[in-house]
Amino acid sequence: MRLLVTGGAGYIGSVVAARLLERGHEVTVLDDLSTGHADAVPPGASFVQASITEAAGVLSEGFDAVLHFAAKSLVGESVERPGLYWSHNLGGTLALLDAMRQAGVDRIVFSSTAATYGEPERTPILETDPTRPGNPYGASKLAVDTALTAFAGLYGLGAVSLRYFNVAGAYGGFRERHTVETHLIPNVLKVALGERESVSVFGTDYPTPDGTCVRDYVHVTDLADAHLLALDACAPGEHRIYNLGSGSGFSVKEVVEVCREVTGHPIPVTTAPRRPGDPAVLVASSEKIQRELGWTQAHGSLRDMVADAWAACAKPA
């Protein structure tokens, strides 16, 4: 198939693009490089530097489907600059959907987020649980999910949204490297690399086994393979939503300890007060996608994720 990967110069998008190329697909990456990296575009993929609002000209060349990763994704920034998130995440995606409709492209896989659920009533979170996002980032992603349902019903679009929390690990030279890094594992590894003096643990008195927050992690390779399964599952007039999660999660202390074991570095820790709005446990159930699409976690161990991320730090893309 001929596929357009928006945001394909970013962490997850680049791995998905690489996996698509390995499967024999023809891939074009569209990315404005506001947060992505040109050298993350996999060899063999065509590259167009442009915004998703400019996708119409690219799509007119003829594509079978779109895999959509282009988004602003910093929760804190979304609170400070909500207009940016609504205009880019929702407004940009609506422009993309209109361009797809005009070009006759009728399949899309959307990189959504489990932040659409907000603070959950229970864990693991199911797709049928209430969606009450607690910030503009999650709200803008939920609005895109709503739009996809509408486009599926009105225009026969086949869409699949994948919701997940934390992505970790690396695939070959494709790794996580953000200008503003908010994720735990890369920040812990920065200590081992000598780029930070210590890692902060926010709250040690949560009602969890070791007192620190528990979060879901999925290896980026497993996540990419879920997107390939979702592409095959796109059906005319349907919008399917799937969670991707470990079903159990790992605590902050567990992550730090595994990073110590993998890197051989002591990784000093400083404790800090709880951050407002941080739930004790955020874990998603992936039972539905396992049952319906046959997705499995081939790299589900925390050690695998950390070891792959650590190895890639020495071999940047």
N, C-alpha and C positions, 0 to 999 in steps of 0.2 A: 504493500500500500504506500501511497504518497502521503506523508504525515507532516503537519505543522506542530512544532513544539514551542509554545510561547514560554518565555522565561527559561529557555534551554541552556543559558549560560550561567545559571545558578546551580546550587548544590544538588537538589533533587532532580531538576530538569535535565541537567547534564548527564546524570546516571541513567535516567529513563531514555534519553536520546541515544546513549551508547548501547543500551540493551536493545533498543529498536533496530539500530543498525546491524547488530549481531544477528538479529532475526531476519535480515534481508530486506527491511523496509527502506524506502527512500525518505530521508529526514531533512527538513528545513527548520532551523532554529531562528526564532524571532525574539530579539531581546534588545532593550534600550541601553543595557549595561549600566543602569543606575545603581544596581547592587550586584549584578553578575560580572563575569570575567570573560573576555574574548578567548583566552586560552583554555577555558573550560568547555568550549564547543568541541564535541568529539570529532576527530579526523573522519572524513567521509560525509559529514553533514554540511549542507549549505547554510550560510549564515546571512541574516538580514538584520542590520542594526536599526531598529525602529520600535516605536511604541505599539501597544496592542490597538490603539485607536487608529493606527495606520495599516492595519492588517488587510484591509479590503484589496489593496493592490496586489499583495502577495497571494491571497486566496483566489484571486481571479485567474491565477495560473493553473488552477486545478488541483484540488486535494481531496483525499478520501475522509480525513478526520483531523481533529485538533486535540492535542493534549495540552491543557492550560495550567501553567504554573506561575505566570507573571502576576505578582501581587506584592503589595506592601505588607509586611508581616511582623512588625514590632509592636507589641501590645502597649508599651509605655508611650511610644510615639503616637499611636492611634488615639490615645486619651488626650495628648497635647495638641494633635493636629487632626481632628476627626474629618475635616473636609477633604484632606489629602486622601484618606482611606476610602471615603465614600466615592470620591471622584475617580480614583484609580481602580480600586477593587470592584466596585459596582458599575460605575460609569464606563470604565474601560472594557469591562466584560460585556456590557450591553452593546457597546459598539462592535465588539468582536462577534457577538451572536448575530447582530444585524448583517455584518459582513459575510458571515458564514451562510446566512439564509440567501443573500443575494448571489452568492457564488455556488449555491447548491451543495454545500458541505453539510451533511446531516448527522454527524457523529462527533461527540465531544466527551473527553474524560477530564473532570475538574478536580484539581488539587484543593480540596476543602480543608476543614480543620475541626477537631473535636472541641475547639473553643466555642463553637456554635452552641454547645450545651450549657455553658456557664458553669456555675457550681452545681454539681450533680446531687440528686436526691439519693442515689445509690451507686455502687460500683460492683462489678464492671458496668460501664454505661452501654445501654442498648440503643439501637437506631430509633426505637419507638419512644425513648425518654424525652421529656420536655426540652425544648431549646430556649434557653434564656441567657444569651451571651452577655457577659459583664463588661464588655469594652467595644469600641467601634470596630476593631479588627474582627472579632468574632461576629459582630452584627453585620458587617459588610459581606463577609463570607456567607452567612446565612441568607442574606438578601439575594446573593447570586444563586444559591440553591433554590430559592423560591422562583427566581426568574427562569431557571432551567426547567422546573416543573411546568411553568406556564408555556415556554417555548415548545416543550414536548407535546403538551396537549393541543396547542394551537397550530403548530407547524410540522408536527411529526418528527421532531428532533429526537435522536437517541442519545441519552446522556447518562453518565455515571459519575457520582460524586464520591470521593474517598475522604473520610474524616479520620485524622490521627493527631496525636500530641507531639511527641519528641522523636526525631529521626537521628540516627547515630551511625557511626562506622564510615567506611569509604569503599569505593569501588575502583580498583586500579589507582590512577592518579587523581580521580575525582573525589574531592573531599569538601568538608565544610570550612568556609573561610568568609566570614562576614566582617564588614568594616566595623559595625557595632555588634559585638558578640554577646548574646544574652543566654546562650544555652550552656548547661552545666558541664557536659563532658569536654567540649573544646576549651572552656575556661579553666577546668582542672588541668588539662594537658598543657595549657600555657604556663602553669606553674612549673611543671616538669621541664619545659623548654627554657625556663629562665626568663619568661616574658612577664610573669607576675610573681609577687612575693608569696602570696597565699591565696586560698580560696575561701570565700565567705559562706557560711552555712546559716541560713535565715530560719531560726527557730529550731529548738531541740526538745520541745515539750509537747509535740503533737501526739495524738492518740494512735500512734503507730508502734510497731515492735521496737524500733530504736529511737523513737522520738523525733525523727526527721521526716520531711515530706516524702511521699511515695509517688513516683511518676512513671508513666508508660514510655517504653522505648521500643522502636522498631528499626531494624537494620535497613540502611538505605537500599541495599540490593533487594531485600524482600519487598520493600515498598515499591521499588521500580517494577518488580515482577507482578505486583498487584495491579499496577497501572496497565500492564500488557494484558492481563486477564480482563480488566475492565473494558479495554478497547474492544476485545472480542465479544463482550457481553452487551455492548450498546445495541438497543433494539428500537426500531422506529416507534415514536409516540410514547416511549417510557423514560422516566427519570428514576434511576435506582440510586440508593444511598447506602454505602457500606462503611462501617467502622474498621479501622486497622489498629489492633493493639495486642499487647502481650497477654492480657487477661489477669495479670498479677502485678507487674510493675516492680520497680527497684527504688530503694530509699536513697537519699542524698549520701548518707554514710556508706552505703554499699557501693555507690558509684565511686566515691573518693578512694575507698579501700581497693577496689579492683584497679583503679588507675595507678595506685601505688605499686600493686603487684606487677602490672604490665610494664610500667616505666622504670621500676627500681628506684624511684625518687620518693623521699619522705612526704612531700606535698603537705606543707603546713596548713592548718585550718584555723580560721578565726570564726567565732560564733557571733551572731548578730540577732537582734530581735526579729520576730515574725514580720513578714511583709503583709500589709493589709490586703485581704482578699485571697490569700493563698490557702486553698483547701488542703486538708491533710492528705487526701488520696485522690489522684486522677488516673483512672485506668479504664480503658475501653475494651469492650468485648468484640472479638472478631469472628464469633461463631457463625454469623450470617454469611460472610464472604467465604468462610471455609466450607460451609454447607452448599452454597449456591454456585460458587465459582471454583472451588477446590484449592483456594489459596492456603499455603502453609508457610510457617516461619522456618526457613532452612538455616538461618543465622540468628537464632533467638537468644543465645547466651550473651550476658552483659560483657563477659570477657572477650568474645568474638568482636563485639561492636567497638570496645575500647582498643583492642589490639589492632584492628584494621585502621581506626582513626589515627592511632599513634604511628603506625608504619607509614601512613600517607603524609604525616607531618614532615617526615624526612625526604619525601618524594613528592613535592608539590606539583599540581597539574601545570 
